[in-house]
Amino acid sequence: MGVSLKDIAEKLNLSKTTVSWVLSGQGNKKGISAETQNRVFACARELSYEPNLLARSLNTGISKTIGLILPSISDSFYAHIAHQIESEAEKEGYSLMIASSNSEIERENAMIRLFRSKKVDGMIIAPTKISKREISRLVDSHYPVLLFDRYFPEMRVNYVIINNEESSYKLVRHLIDKGFRKIAIITTNPHLLTMDMRREGYANALSDAHIRINPDLYGEVTYVNYQDNIYSTLDRIFHAVPDVDAFFFTTHILAIEALRYFYDRGIDINDGNWGLASMHEDSLFRVLAPRMNIAHFPIEEIGSNAVRILLNQIRQSNDPAAGEYVPESKVLPCRMEFRDQ
Protein backbone atom coordinates (compact mmCIF):
# COMPACT_ATOMS: atom_id res chain seq x y z
CA MET A 1 0.00 0.00 0.00
CA GLY A 2 1.49 3.37 -1.02
CA VAL A 3 1.76 6.51 1.07
CA SER A 4 -1.45 8.56 1.01
CA LEU A 5 -2.32 12.21 1.58
CA LYS A 6 -3.79 11.13 4.90
CA ASP A 7 -0.42 9.71 6.01
CA ILE A 8 1.32 13.01 5.32
CA ALA A 9 -1.48 15.02 6.97
CA GLU A 10 -1.36 12.92 10.15
CA LYS A 11 2.43 13.10 10.38
CA LEU A 12 2.39 16.90 10.10
CA ASN A 13 -0.84 17.43 12.06
CA LEU A 14 -2.41 19.17 9.09
CA SER A 15 -5.70 18.66 7.30
CA LYS A 16 -5.78 16.36 4.29
CA THR A 17 -7.19 19.26 2.26
CA THR A 18 -4.21 21.47 3.08
CA VAL A 19 -1.77 18.75 2.04
CA SER A 20 -3.70 18.19 -1.18
CA TRP A 21 -3.64 21.90 -2.04
CA VAL A 22 0.11 22.11 -1.49
CA LEU A 23 1.00 19.01 -3.51
CA SER A 24 -1.27 20.05 -6.38
CA GLY A 25 0.51 23.40 -6.65
CA GLN A 26 -2.30 25.49 -5.18
CA GLY A 27 -0.53 26.45 -1.94
CA ASN A 28 0.04 30.10 -2.79
CA LYS A 29 -3.43 30.49 -4.26
CA LYS A 30 -4.98 29.10 -1.07
CA GLY A 31 -2.89 31.36 1.18
CA ILE A 32 -0.79 28.58 2.71
CA SER A 33 2.49 29.84 4.18
CA ALA A 34 5.80 29.03 2.52
CA GLU A 35 6.95 27.32 5.71
CA THR A 36 3.97 24.95 5.72
CA GLN A 37 4.39 24.21 2.02
CA ASN A 38 8.07 23.38 2.53
CA ARG A 39 7.15 21.04 5.40
CA VAL A 40 4.62 19.23 3.21
CA PHE A 41 7.06 18.82 0.31
CA ALA A 42 9.82 17.63 2.64
CA CYS A 43 7.51 15.07 4.25
CA ALA A 44 6.31 13.86 0.85
CA ARG A 45 9.91 13.28 -0.20
CA GLU A 46 10.76 11.57 3.09
CA LEU A 47 7.83 9.16 2.77
CA SER A 48 8.41 8.65 -1.00
CA TYR A 49 4.90 9.84 -1.74
CA GLU A 50 3.73 9.18 -5.30
CA PRO A 51 0.61 11.05 -6.41
CA ASN A 52 -2.27 9.25 -8.10
CA LEU A 53 -2.18 11.15 -11.38
CA LEU A 54 -5.55 9.91 -12.57
CA ALA A 55 -7.20 10.86 -9.29
CA ARG A 56 -5.57 14.27 -9.38
CA SER A 57 -6.75 14.78 -12.94
CA LEU A 58 -10.32 13.87 -11.99
CA ASN A 59 -10.23 16.28 -9.04
CA THR A 60 -8.49 19.25 -10.67
CA GLY A 61 -8.76 18.60 -14.40
CA ILE A 62 -4.95 18.79 -14.53
CA SER A 63 -2.67 15.74 -14.51
CA LYS A 64 0.67 17.56 -15.02
CA THR A 65 1.58 14.96 -17.64
CA ILE A 66 2.32 15.25 -21.36
CA GLY A 67 2.08 12.45 -23.91
CA LEU A 68 4.84 12.08 -26.51
CA ILE A 69 4.31 9.86 -29.57
CA LEU A 70 7.31 9.07 -31.79
CA PRO A 71 7.60 7.01 -34.98
CA SER A 72 10.59 5.15 -33.52
CA ILE A 73 12.28 5.25 -30.14
CA SER A 74 15.35 3.47 -31.57
CA ASP A 75 16.07 6.32 -34.00
CA SER A 76 18.81 8.45 -32.42
CA PHE A 77 17.12 11.68 -33.52
CA TYR A 78 13.84 10.85 -31.81
CA ALA A 79 15.63 9.46 -28.75
CA HIS A 80 17.50 12.75 -28.31
CA ILE A 81 14.31 14.73 -28.90
CA ALA A 82 12.50 12.68 -26.23
CA HIS A 83 15.29 13.37 -23.74
CA GLN A 84 15.17 17.10 -24.48
CA ILE A 85 11.38 17.30 -24.22
CA GLU A 86 11.44 15.39 -20.95
CA SER A 87 14.06 17.77 -19.53
CA GLU A 88 12.08 20.84 -20.58
CA ALA A 89 8.81 19.41 -19.24
CA GLU A 90 10.38 18.59 -15.87
CA LYS A 91 11.48 22.22 -15.51
CA GLU A 92 7.79 23.15 -15.64
CA GLY A 93 6.73 20.42 -13.21
CA TYR A 94 5.39 18.05 -15.87
CA SER A 95 6.01 14.34 -16.33
CA LEU A 96 6.31 12.70 -19.74
CA MET A 97 4.62 9.56 -21.04
CA ILE A 98 6.32 8.18 -24.18
CA ALA A 99 4.97 5.79 -26.81
CA SER A 100 6.22 4.61 -30.19
CA SER A 101 3.91 4.28 -33.18
CA ASN A 102 6.46 2.15 -35.08
CA SER A 103 5.43 4.31 -38.05
CA GLU A 104 2.09 2.47 -38.12
CA ILE A 105 -1.00 4.61 -38.54
CA GLU A 106 -3.36 2.42 -36.54
CA ARG A 107 -0.88 2.10 -33.69
CA GLU A 108 -0.46 5.87 -33.60
CA ASN A 109 -4.23 6.33 -33.45
CA ALA A 110 -4.43 3.76 -30.64
CA MET A 111 -1.70 5.59 -28.68
CA ILE A 112 -3.56 8.88 -29.05
CA ARG A 113 -6.74 7.29 -27.69
CA LEU A 114 -4.78 5.66 -24.87
CA PHE A 115 -3.19 8.94 -23.80
CA ARG A 116 -6.57 10.65 -23.81
CA SER A 117 -7.93 7.91 -21.56
CA LYS A 118 -4.97 8.52 -19.23
CA LYS A 119 -6.05 12.18 -18.99
CA VAL A 120 -2.73 13.64 -20.11
CA ASP A 121 -2.94 17.43 -20.39
CA GLY A 122 -1.62 17.58 -23.94
CA MET A 123 0.32 15.67 -26.59
CA ILE A 124 3.43 16.21 -28.69
CA ILE A 125 3.35 14.04 -31.81
CA ALA A 126 5.66 13.31 -34.73
CA PRO A 127 2.88 12.00 -37.00
CA THR A 128 3.33 8.95 -39.20
CA LYS A 129 2.81 9.18 -42.92
CA ILE A 130 -0.66 10.40 -43.82
CA SER A 131 -2.37 9.84 -40.47
CA LYS A 132 -4.80 12.64 -39.69
CA ARG A 133 -7.99 11.13 -38.27
CA GLU A 134 -7.24 11.10 -34.55
CA ILE A 135 -5.11 14.24 -34.72
CA SER A 136 -7.98 16.05 -36.44
CA ARG A 137 -10.28 14.96 -33.62
CA LEU A 138 -7.86 16.41 -31.07
CA VAL A 139 -7.69 19.71 -32.92
CA ASP A 140 -11.45 19.91 -33.47
CA SER A 141 -12.06 19.33 -29.75
CA HIS A 142 -9.55 22.10 -28.86
CA TYR A 143 -7.34 19.57 -27.11
CA PRO A 144 -3.76 20.86 -26.61
CA VAL A 145 -1.54 19.22 -29.23
CA LEU A 146 1.69 20.03 -31.05
CA LEU A 147 3.23 18.35 -34.09
CA PHE A 148 6.95 18.27 -34.75
CA ASP A 149 9.25 17.04 -37.51
CA ARG A 150 6.18 16.53 -39.71
CA TYR A 151 2.99 18.55 -39.97
CA PHE A 152 -0.14 19.12 -42.03
CA PRO A 153 -0.26 22.68 -43.47
CA GLU A 154 -4.05 22.64 -43.88
CA MET A 155 -4.59 21.86 -40.18
CA ARG A 156 -4.85 24.66 -37.58
CA VAL A 157 -2.44 23.10 -35.11
CA ASN A 158 0.78 23.99 -33.28
CA TYR A 159 3.93 22.72 -34.96
CA VAL A 160 7.72 22.93 -34.77
CA ILE A 161 9.79 21.96 -37.81
CA ILE A 162 13.18 22.68 -39.35
CA ASN A 163 13.75 24.64 -42.55
CA ASN A 164 13.92 21.50 -44.66
CA GLU A 165 14.06 23.10 -48.10
CA GLU A 166 16.67 25.73 -47.24
CA SER A 167 18.95 23.26 -45.45
CA SER A 168 18.76 20.77 -48.32
CA TYR A 169 19.49 23.54 -50.79
CA LYS A 170 22.60 24.61 -48.86
CA LEU A 171 23.97 21.07 -48.68
CA VAL A 172 23.52 20.38 -52.38
CA ARG A 173 24.76 23.84 -53.35
CA HIS A 174 27.92 23.15 -51.35
CA LEU A 175 28.49 19.93 -53.30
CA ILE A 176 28.04 21.85 -56.54
CA ASP A 177 30.48 24.54 -55.41
CA LYS A 178 33.02 21.78 -54.71
CA GLY A 179 32.79 20.74 -58.36
CA PHE A 180 30.36 17.81 -58.21
CA ARG A 181 27.81 17.66 -61.00
CA LYS A 182 26.26 14.18 -61.00
CA ILE A 183 24.64 14.32 -57.58
CA ALA A 184 22.25 11.52 -56.64
CA ILE A 185 19.47 12.00 -54.09
CA ILE A 186 18.51 9.11 -51.82
CA THR A 187 15.16 9.71 -50.16
CA THR A 188 12.10 7.97 -48.72
CA ASN A 189 8.43 8.42 -47.79
CA PRO A 190 7.40 10.64 -50.75
CA HIS A 191 4.03 11.39 -49.12
CA LEU A 192 5.69 13.24 -46.22
CA LEU A 193 5.76 17.01 -46.68
CA THR A 194 9.19 17.17 -45.03
CA MET A 195 10.67 14.78 -47.60
CA ASP A 196 9.00 16.71 -50.40
CA MET A 197 10.60 19.92 -49.12
CA ARG A 198 14.04 18.29 -48.99
CA ARG A 199 13.63 17.05 -52.56
CA GLU A 200 12.59 20.57 -53.54
CA GLY A 201 15.77 21.99 -52.02
CA TYR A 202 17.85 19.46 -53.98
CA ALA A 203 16.07 20.26 -57.25
CA ASN A 204 16.31 24.04 -56.77
CA ALA A 205 20.04 23.86 -56.05
CA LEU A 206 20.62 21.94 -59.29
CA SER A 207 18.34 24.24 -61.26
CA ASP A 208 20.03 27.41 -59.98
CA ALA A 209 23.39 25.96 -61.06
CA HIS A 210 21.95 25.12 -64.51
CA ILE A 211 22.44 21.40 -63.93
CA ARG A 212 19.88 19.15 -65.58
CA ILE A 213 17.92 16.98 -63.15
CA ASN A 214 18.61 13.39 -64.16
CA PRO A 215 15.83 10.97 -63.09
CA ASP A 216 18.42 8.16 -63.07
CA LEU A 217 20.04 9.88 -60.08
CA TYR A 218 16.83 9.77 -58.07
CA GLY A 219 16.64 6.96 -55.52
CA GLU A 220 13.52 6.37 -53.45
CA VAL A 221 13.83 3.83 -50.65
CA THR A 222 10.90 2.29 -48.81
CA TYR A 223 11.24 1.51 -45.11
CA VAL A 224 9.91 -1.99 -45.68
CA ASN A 225 13.11 -4.06 -45.87
CA TYR A 226 14.95 -0.79 -46.44
CA GLN A 227 18.40 -2.36 -45.94
CA ASP A 228 17.84 -4.55 -49.00
CA ASN A 229 15.96 -1.81 -50.78
CA ILE A 230 18.80 0.71 -50.53
CA TYR A 231 21.24 -1.83 -51.98
CA SER A 232 19.06 -2.36 -55.05
CA THR A 233 18.49 1.40 -55.35
CA LEU A 234 22.21 2.22 -55.29
CA ASP A 235 23.02 -0.66 -57.65
CA ARG A 236 20.52 0.79 -60.11
CA ILE A 237 22.02 4.28 -59.86
CA PHE A 238 25.59 3.05 -60.40
CA HIS A 239 24.44 0.98 -63.38
CA ALA A 240 22.55 3.89 -64.98
CA VAL A 241 25.13 6.58 -64.16
CA PRO A 242 28.53 4.89 -63.59
CA ASP A 243 30.26 8.25 -63.09
CA VAL A 244 27.91 9.48 -60.36
CA ASP A 245 30.13 11.58 -58.09
CA ALA A 246 28.05 12.67 -55.09
CA PHE A 247 25.16 11.62 -52.87
CA PHE A 248 22.63 13.66 -50.91
CA PHE A 249 20.75 11.68 -48.25
CA THR A 250 17.49 13.12 -46.96
CA THR A 251 17.82 11.26 -43.63
CA HIS A 252 20.78 10.11 -41.54
CA ILE A 253 19.38 6.56 -41.46
CA LEU A 254 19.58 6.34 -45.25
CA ALA A 255 23.15 7.62 -45.09
CA ILE A 256 24.15 4.95 -42.58
CA GLU A 257 22.75 2.16 -44.74
CA ALA A 258 24.46 3.62 -47.80
CA LEU A 259 27.80 3.56 -45.97
CA ARG A 260 27.25 -0.14 -45.36
CA TYR A 261 26.62 -0.56 -49.10
CA PHE A 262 29.79 1.34 -50.07
CA TYR A 263 31.85 -0.84 -47.73
CA ASP A 264 30.35 -4.08 -49.05
CA ARG A 265 30.90 -2.96 -52.66
CA GLY A 266 34.51 -1.96 -51.99
CA ILE A 267 33.89 1.73 -52.71
CA ASP A 268 36.24 4.07 -50.82
CA ILE A 269 34.03 7.08 -50.23
CA ASN A 270 36.75 8.76 -48.14
CA ASP A 271 39.33 9.09 -50.92
CA GLY A 272 38.30 12.67 -51.70
CA ASN A 273 36.62 11.87 -55.00
CA TRP A 274 33.09 11.66 -53.63
CA GLY A 275 30.69 14.30 -52.38
CA LEU A 276 28.51 13.31 -49.42
CA ALA A 277 25.78 15.21 -47.60
CA SER A 278 23.15 14.20 -45.05
CA MET A 279 20.21 15.75 -43.30
CA HIS A 280 21.13 15.28 -39.62
CA GLU A 281 24.12 13.74 -37.93
CA ASP A 282 24.94 10.29 -36.64
CA SER A 283 27.91 9.53 -34.41
CA LEU A 284 29.05 6.87 -36.90
CA PHE A 285 29.76 9.53 -39.52
CA ARG A 286 32.83 10.77 -37.63
CA VAL A 287 34.42 7.34 -38.01
CA LEU A 288 32.97 5.92 -41.22
CA ALA A 289 32.53 9.09 -43.29
CA PRO A 290 34.47 12.02 -41.80
CA ARG A 291 33.92 14.05 -44.99
CA MET A 292 30.12 13.82 -44.74
CA ASN A 293 28.58 17.30 -44.87
CA ILE A 294 25.81 17.74 -42.32
CA ALA A 295 22.71 19.80 -41.66
CA HIS A 296 22.51 19.49 -37.88
CA PHE A 297 18.97 19.50 -36.51
CA PRO A 298 18.50 21.95 -33.60
CA ILE A 299 17.37 19.33 -31.08
CA GLU A 300 17.48 21.60 -28.02
CA GLU A 301 15.46 24.30 -29.76
CA ILE A 302 12.93 21.78 -31.07
CA GLY A 303 12.39 20.39 -27.58
CA SER A 304 12.21 23.72 -25.76
CA ASN A 305 9.86 25.29 -28.31
CA ALA A 306 7.62 22.22 -28.41
CA VAL A 307 7.15 22.23 -24.63
CA ARG A 308 6.76 26.01 -24.41
CA ILE A 309 4.11 26.18 -27.12
CA LEU A 310 2.16 23.18 -25.83
CA LEU A 311 2.14 24.46 -22.24
CA ASN A 312 0.90 27.84 -23.45
CA GLN A 313 -2.10 26.10 -25.02
CA ILE A 314 -2.63 23.95 -21.91
CA ARG A 315 -2.65 27.01 -19.67
CA GLN A 316 -4.98 28.90 -21.96
CA SER A 317 -7.35 25.93 -22.19
CA ASN A 318 -7.55 25.93 -18.37
CA ASP A 319 -8.26 29.67 -18.21
CA PRO A 320 -12.00 30.42 -18.48
CA ALA A 321 -11.22 34.06 -19.30
CA ALA A 322 -8.93 33.24 -22.22
CA GLY A 323 -10.13 33.83 -25.74
CA GLU A 324 -9.86 31.52 -28.73
CA TYR A 325 -6.46 29.89 -28.95
CA VAL A 326 -4.37 30.79 -32.00
CA PRO A 327 -1.98 27.96 -32.99
CA GLU A 328 1.72 28.80 -33.01
CA SER A 329 4.28 27.57 -35.53
CA LYS A 330 8.05 27.61 -35.44
CA VAL A 331 10.45 26.93 -38.32
CA LEU A 332 13.99 26.48 -37.01
CA PRO A 333 17.26 26.74 -38.97
CA CYS A 334 19.76 23.90 -39.10
CA ARG A 335 23.43 24.37 -38.32
CA MET A 336 25.45 23.61 -41.42
CA GLU A 337 28.78 21.80 -41.08
CA PHE A 338 30.89 21.33 -44.18
CA ARG A 339 33.51 18.72 -43.34
CA ASP A 340 35.12 18.27 -46.75
CA GLN A 341 36.90 21.61 -46.69
matplotlib code that plots the C-alpha trace (Angstrom):
import matplotlib.pyplot as plt

x = [0.0, 1.5, 1.8, -1.5, -2.3, -3.8, -0.4, 1.3, -1.5, -1.4, 2.4, 2.4, -0.8, -2.4, -5.7, -5.8, -7.2, -4.2, -1.8, -3.7, -3.6, 0.1, 1.0, -1.3, 0.5, -2.3, -0.5, 0.0, -3.4, -5.0, -2.9, -0.8, 2.5, 5.8, 7.0, 4.0, 4.4, 8.1, 7.2, 4.6, 7.1, 9.8, 7.5, 6.3, 9.9, 10.8, 7.8, 8.4, 4.9, 3.7, 0.6, -2.3, -2.2, -5.5, -7.2, -5.6, -6.8, -10.3, -10.2, -8.5, -8.8, -4.9, -2.7, 0.7, 1.6, 2.3, 2.1, 4.8, 4.3, 7.3, 7.6, 10.6, 12.3, 15.3, 16.1, 18.8, 17.1, 13.8, 15.6, 17.5, 14.3, 12.5, 15.3, 15.2, 11.4, 11.4, 14.1, 12.1, 8.8, 10.4, 11.5, 7.8, 6.7, 5.4, 6.0, 6.3, 4.6, 6.3, 5.0, 6.2, 3.9, 6.5, 5.4, 2.1, -1.0, -3.4, -0.9, -0.5, -4.2, -4.4, -1.7, -3.6, -6.7, -4.8, -3.2, -6.6, -7.9, -5.0, -6.0, -2.7, -2.9, -1.6, 0.3, 3.4, 3.3, 5.7, 2.9, 3.3, 2.8, -0.7, -2.4, -4.8, -8.0, -7.2, -5.1, -8.0, -10.3, -7.9, -7.7, -11.5, -12.1, -9.5, -7.3, -3.8, -1.5, 1.7, 3.2, 7.0, 9.3, 6.2, 3.0, -0.1, -0.3, -4.0, -4.6, -4.8, -2.4, 0.8, 3.9, 7.7, 9.8, 13.2, 13.7, 13.9, 14.1, 16.7, 18.9, 18.8, 19.5, 22.6, 24.0, 23.5, 24.8, 27.9, 28.5, 28.0, 30.5, 33.0, 32.8, 30.4, 27.8, 26.3, 24.6, 22.2, 19.5, 18.5, 15.2, 12.1, 8.4, 7.4, 4.0, 5.7, 5.8, 9.2, 10.7, 9.0, 10.6, 14.0, 13.6, 12.6, 15.8, 17.8, 16.1, 16.3, 20.0, 20.6, 18.3, 20.0, 23.4, 21.9, 22.4, 19.9, 17.9, 18.6, 15.8, 18.4, 20.0, 16.8, 16.6, 13.5, 13.8, 10.9, 11.2, 9.9, 13.1, 15.0, 18.4, 17.8, 16.0, 18.8, 21.2, 19.1, 18.5, 22.2, 23.0, 20.5, 22.0, 25.6, 24.4, 22.5, 25.1, 28.5, 30.3, 27.9, 30.1, 28.0, 25.2, 22.6, 20.8, 17.5, 17.8, 20.8, 19.4, 19.6, 23.2, 24.2, 22.8, 24.5, 27.8, 27.3, 26.6, 29.8, 31.8, 30.4, 30.9, 34.5, 33.9, 36.2, 34.0, 36.7, 39.3, 38.3, 36.6, 33.1, 30.7, 28.5, 25.8, 23.1, 20.2, 21.1, 24.1, 24.9, 27.9, 29.1, 29.8, 32.8, 34.4, 33.0, 32.5, 34.5, 33.9, 30.1, 28.6, 25.8, 22.7, 22.5, 19.0, 18.5, 17.4, 17.5, 15.5, 12.9, 12.4, 12.2, 9.9, 7.6, 7.1, 6.8, 4.1, 2.2, 2.1, 0.9, -2.1, -2.6, -2.6, -5.0, -7.3, -7.6, -8.3, -12.0, -11.2, -8.9, -10.1, -9.9, -6.5, -4.4, -2.0, 1.7, 4.3, 8.1, 10.5, 14.0, 17.3, 19.8, 23.4, 25.5, 28.8, 30.9, 33.5, 35.1, 36.9]
y = [0.0, 3.4, 6.5, 8.6, 12.2, 11.1, 9.7, 13.0, 15.0, 12.9, 13.1, 16.9, 17.4, 19.2, 18.7, 16.4, 19.3, 21.5, 18.7, 18.2, 21.9, 22.1, 19.0, 20.1, 23.4, 25.5, 26.4, 30.1, 30.5, 29.1, 31.4, 28.6, 29.8, 29.0, 27.3, 25.0, 24.2, 23.4, 21.0, 19.2, 18.8, 17.6, 15.1, 13.9, 13.3, 11.6, 9.2, 8.6, 9.8, 9.2, 11.0, 9.3, 11.2, 9.9, 10.9, 14.3, 14.8, 13.9, 16.3, 19.3, 18.6, 18.8, 15.7, 17.6, 15.0, 15.2, 12.4, 12.1, 9.9, 9.1, 7.0, 5.2, 5.3, 3.5, 6.3, 8.4, 11.7, 10.8, 9.5, 12.7, 14.7, 12.7, 13.4, 17.1, 17.3, 15.4, 17.8, 20.8, 19.4, 18.6, 22.2, 23.1, 20.4, 18.1, 14.3, 12.7, 9.6, 8.2, 5.8, 4.6, 4.3, 2.1, 4.3, 2.5, 4.6, 2.4, 2.1, 5.9, 6.3, 3.8, 5.6, 8.9, 7.3, 5.7, 8.9, 10.7, 7.9, 8.5, 12.2, 13.6, 17.4, 17.6, 15.7, 16.2, 14.0, 13.3, 12.0, 9.0, 9.2, 10.4, 9.8, 12.6, 11.1, 11.1, 14.2, 16.1, 15.0, 16.4, 19.7, 19.9, 19.3, 22.1, 19.6, 20.9, 19.2, 20.0, 18.4, 18.3, 17.0, 16.5, 18.5, 19.1, 22.7, 22.6, 21.9, 24.7, 23.1, 24.0, 22.7, 22.9, 22.0, 22.7, 24.6, 21.5, 23.1, 25.7, 23.3, 20.8, 23.5, 24.6, 21.1, 20.4, 23.8, 23.2, 19.9, 21.8, 24.5, 21.8, 20.7, 17.8, 17.7, 14.2, 14.3, 11.5, 12.0, 9.1, 9.7, 8.0, 8.4, 10.6, 11.4, 13.2, 17.0, 17.2, 14.8, 16.7, 19.9, 18.3, 17.0, 20.6, 22.0, 19.5, 20.3, 24.0, 23.9, 21.9, 24.2, 27.4, 26.0, 25.1, 21.4, 19.1, 17.0, 13.4, 11.0, 8.2, 9.9, 9.8, 7.0, 6.4, 3.8, 2.3, 1.5, -2.0, -4.1, -0.8, -2.4, -4.6, -1.8, 0.7, -1.8, -2.4, 1.4, 2.2, -0.7, 0.8, 4.3, 3.1, 1.0, 3.9, 6.6, 4.9, 8.2, 9.5, 11.6, 12.7, 11.6, 13.7, 11.7, 13.1, 11.3, 10.1, 6.6, 6.3, 7.6, 5.0, 2.2, 3.6, 3.6, -0.1, -0.6, 1.3, -0.8, -4.1, -3.0, -2.0, 1.7, 4.1, 7.1, 8.8, 9.1, 12.7, 11.9, 11.7, 14.3, 13.3, 15.2, 14.2, 15.8, 15.3, 13.7, 10.3, 9.5, 6.9, 9.5, 10.8, 7.3, 5.9, 9.1, 12.0, 14.1, 13.8, 17.3, 17.7, 19.8, 19.5, 19.5, 21.9, 19.3, 21.6, 24.3, 21.8, 20.4, 23.7, 25.3, 22.2, 22.2, 26.0, 26.2, 23.2, 24.5, 27.8, 26.1, 23.9, 27.0, 28.9, 25.9, 25.9, 29.7, 30.4, 34.1, 33.2, 33.8, 31.5, 29.9, 30.8, 28.0, 28.8, 27.6, 27.6, 26.9, 26.5, 26.7, 23.9, 24.4, 23.6, 21.8, 21.3, 18.7, 18.3, 21.6]
z = [0.0, -1.0, 1.1, 1.0, 1.6, 4.9, 6.0, 5.3, 7.0, 10.2, 10.4, 10.1, 12.1, 9.1, 7.3, 4.3, 2.3, 3.1, 2.0, -1.2, -2.0, -1.5, -3.5, -6.4, -6.7, -5.2, -1.9, -2.8, -4.3, -1.1, 1.2, 2.7, 4.2, 2.5, 5.7, 5.7, 2.0, 2.5, 5.4, 3.2, 0.3, 2.6, 4.3, 0.8, -0.2, 3.1, 2.8, -1.0, -1.7, -5.3, -6.4, -8.1, -11.4, -12.6, -9.3, -9.4, -12.9, -12.0, -9.0, -10.7, -14.4, -14.5, -14.5, -15.0, -17.6, -21.4, -23.9, -26.5, -29.6, -31.8, -35.0, -33.5, -30.1, -31.6, -34.0, -32.4, -33.5, -31.8, -28.8, -28.3, -28.9, -26.2, -23.7, -24.5, -24.2, -20.9, -19.5, -20.6, -19.2, -15.9, -15.5, -15.6, -13.2, -15.9, -16.3, -19.7, -21.0, -24.2, -26.8, -30.2, -33.2, -35.1, -38.1, -38.1, -38.5, -36.5, -33.7, -33.6, -33.5, -30.6, -28.7, -29.0, -27.7, -24.9, -23.8, -23.8, -21.6, -19.2, -19.0, -20.1, -20.4, -23.9, -26.6, -28.7, -31.8, -34.7, -37.0, -39.2, -42.9, -43.8, -40.5, -39.7, -38.3, -34.6, -34.7, -36.4, -33.6, -31.1, -32.9, -33.5, -29.8, -28.9, -27.1, -26.6, -29.2, -31.1, -34.1, -34.8, -37.5, -39.7, -40.0, -42.0, -43.5, -43.9, -40.2, -37.6, -35.1, -33.3, -35.0, -34.8, -37.8, -39.3, -42.5, -44.7, -48.1, -47.2, -45.4, -48.3, -50.8, -48.9, -48.7, -52.4, -53.3, -51.4, -53.3, -56.5, -55.4, -54.7, -58.4, -58.2, -61.0, -61.0, -57.6, -56.6, -54.1, -51.8, -50.2, -48.7, -47.8, -50.7, -49.1, -46.2, -46.7, -45.0, -47.6, -50.4, -49.1, -49.0, -52.6, -53.5, -52.0, -54.0, -57.2, -56.8, -56.1, -59.3, -61.3, -60.0, -61.1, -64.5, -63.9, -65.6, -63.2, -64.2, -63.1, -63.1, -60.1, -58.1, -55.5, -53.5, -50.6, -48.8, -45.1, -45.7, -45.9, -46.4, -45.9, -49.0, -50.8, -50.5, -52.0, -55.0, -55.4, -55.3, -57.7, -60.1, -59.9, -60.4, -63.4, -65.0, -64.2, -63.6, -63.1, -60.4, -58.1, -55.1, -52.9, -50.9, -48.2, -47.0, -43.6, -41.5, -41.5, -45.3, -45.1, -42.6, -44.7, -47.8, -46.0, -45.4, -49.1, -50.1, -47.7, -49.1, -52.7, -52.0, -52.7, -50.8, -50.2, -48.1, -50.9, -51.7, -55.0, -53.6, -52.4, -49.4, -47.6, -45.1, -43.3, -39.6, -37.9, -36.6, -34.4, -36.9, -39.5, -37.6, -38.0, -41.2, -43.3, -41.8, -45.0, -44.7, -44.9, -42.3, -41.7, -37.9, -36.5, -33.6, -31.1, -28.0, -29.8, -31.1, -27.6, -25.8, -28.3, -28.4, -24.6, -24.4, -27.1, -25.8, -22.2, -23.5, -25.0, -21.9, -19.7, -22.0, -22.2, -18.4, -18.2, -18.5, -19.3, -22.2, -25.7, -28.7, -29.0, -32.0, -33.0, -33.0, -35.5, -35.4, -38.3, -37.0, -39.0, -39.1, -38.3, -41.4, -41.1, -44.2, -43.3, -46.7, -46.7]

ax = plt.figure().add_subplot(projection="3d")
ax.plot(x, y, z, "-o")
ax.set_aspect("equal")
plt.show()
